[in-house]
Amino acid sequence: MKRFTEIDEEFVCSHCGKKVPKLGYSCRNHCPYCLYSKHVDINPGDRAETCQGTLRPIGLEIDAKKGYVIVHKCETCGKIRKNKAAKDDNMDLMIKLSAQHED
């Protein structure tokens, strides 16, 4: 089974309600406006997760290869997921996230 399936599609954010456009260069996996995501994947892009909970941004990490990585926590099951930040993500929210991180 593939560990990464590239799916780049537009969607309406279930947290803030804004229409989110395709990313254009990779997979769009969170809202660039509020940074929330949805717990839909076991492996990136597989859409095999049954939880379907809301992934709340709780922190920001810096990876030497990936750059900024948003840390999300599922509000339904509590799992932690990490997603690479996109070029058009809300930088003000990312700065706020960099000052907090809950385990």
C-alpha positions as CSV (number, residue, x, y, z in Angstrom):
1,M,0.0,0.0,0.0
2,K,1.3,3.5,-0.9
3,R,2.3,5.7,2.0
4,F,1.4,8.9,0.1
5,T,-1.4,9.5,-2.3
6,E,-1.4,13.0,-3.8
7,I,-4.9,14.5,-3.8
8,D,-5.1,18.2,-4.4
9,E,-8.7,19.3,-4.3
10,E,-10.6,22.3,-3.2
11,F,-12.9,22.1,-0.2
12,V,-15.0,24.1,2.2
13,C,-13.3,24.3,5.7
14,S,-15.5,22.6,8.3
15,H,-14.1,24.9,10.9
16,C,-14.2,28.5,9.4
17,G,-16.5,27.8,6.4
18,K,-14.2,29.4,3.8
19,K,-13.7,27.9,0.4
20,V,-10.2,26.6,0.2
21,P,-8.6,26.4,-3.3
22,K,-6.3,23.7,-4.6
23,L,-2.7,24.1,-3.6
24,G,-1.3,23.5,-7.1
25,Y,2.1,22.0,-6.2
26,S,1.2,19.2,-3.7
27,C,-1.7,18.0,-1.5
28,R,-3.8,20.5,0.3
29,N,-4.4,19.0,3.7
30,H,-5.5,21.9,5.9
31,C,-7.2,25.3,5.7
32,P,-4.8,28.1,5.0
33,Y,-7.1,30.6,6.7
34,C,-7.6,29.0,10.1
35,L,-5.0,26.1,9.8
36,Y,-7.6,23.5,10.9
37,S,-7.8,20.1,9.1
38,K,-10.0,17.0,9.1
39,H,-8.9,13.6,10.3
40,V,-9.6,11.7,7.1
41,D,-6.3,9.9,6.3
42,I,-4.3,7.1,7.9
43,N,-1.5,7.6,5.4
44,P,-1.5,11.0,3.5
45,G,-4.2,11.0,0.8
46,D,-5.7,7.6,1.4
47,R,-9.0,8.8,2.9
48,A,-9.1,5.6,5.0
49,E,-9.5,7.1,8.5
50,T,-12.9,6.4,10.0
51,C,-12.6,9.1,12.8
52,Q,-13.5,12.1,10.6
53,G,-12.8,14.4,13.6
54,T,-11.6,18.0,13.5
55,L,-7.8,18.4,13.7
56,R,-7.1,21.5,15.7
57,P,-3.7,23.2,15.2
58,I,-1.8,23.1,18.5
59,G,1.8,23.9,17.6
60,L,4.4,24.5,15.0
61,E,7.7,22.8,14.5
62,I,10.6,23.5,12.1
63,D,12.0,20.6,10.2
64,A,15.3,20.9,8.4
65,K,14.0,19.4,5.2
66,K,10.2,20.2,5.3
67,G,10.3,23.7,6.8
68,Y,7.4,24.6,8.9
69,V,5.2,21.7,10.1
70,I,1.9,22.3,11.8
71,V,1.1,20.0,14.7
72,H,-2.6,19.1,14.9
73,K,-4.6,17.2,17.6
74,C,-7.8,15.5,16.7
75,E,-10.7,16.8,18.9
76,T,-12.5,13.4,18.6
77,C,-9.9,10.7,19.1
78,G,-6.9,12.7,20.4
79,K,-4.4,11.6,17.8
80,I,-1.6,13.9,16.9
81,R,-0.9,14.5,13.2
82,K,1.7,16.7,11.5
83,N,1.3,18.5,8.2
84,K,3.8,20.5,6.2
85,A,2.8,24.2,6.1
86,A,1.7,25.6,2.7
87,K,3.1,28.7,1.1
88,D,-0.3,30.5,1.5
89,D,-0.9,29.6,5.1
90,N,-1.9,32.4,7.5
91,M,1.5,33.5,8.8
92,D,0.0,35.4,11.8
93,L,-1.6,32.2,13.0
94,M,1.6,30.3,12.4
95,I,3.5,32.8,14.5
96,K,1.0,32.3,17.4
97,L,1.3,28.5,17.1
98,S,5.1,28.8,17.3
99,A,4.7,30.1,20.9
100,Q,2.6,27.2,22.0
101,H,2.7,23.4,21.9
102,E,0.7,20.9,23.9
103,D,1.6,17.3,24.0
